[in-house]
């Protein structure tokens, strides 16, 4: 019996069969098919979060300026030098840390007063995931009907276009579920 077991062991040392190698390769291929889309999704999410973080930093700089002078400004490069402050809406060719701030003053209408300080500000950034993210801050004693003071968020696909701050009631929905409308979160 010992000789039979020894004989079997000697034959098993010859290597793997083709079937065994193919099973291992199939398992590796299945694991890669699961992992690659997950990795790519995480990368897009990270790119979007980077832009959103830059927008929040820009909003903090704008709020600091508001606290000091009771106005928003279009360029805070001295207050927040880590961001590239632009003078036009960001596009796909803009750097990932490029932000655009547009101050608004309602005064009975929602038209932008380019280059002037106002009671509301819209800050935009274009992310590498192909979306434009916008933050609006309303700091006015008498905001438009249905809008209260606070921070509002918007996500749109493609290049950024000039956005006016919210002018009517904002829903509790996420901006990701209703692209192109102001909401209370991204």
Secondary structure, 3 states (H helix, E strand, C coil): CHHHHHHHHHHHCCCCCHHHHHHHHHHHHHHHHHHHHHHHHHHHHHHHHHHHHHHHHHHHHHHHHHHHHCCCCCCCCCCCCCCEEECCCCCCCCCCCEEEEEEECCCCCCCECCCCCCCEEEEEEECCCCEEEEEEEECCCCCCCCCCCEEEEEEEECCCCCCCCCCCCCEEEECCCCCCCCEEEC
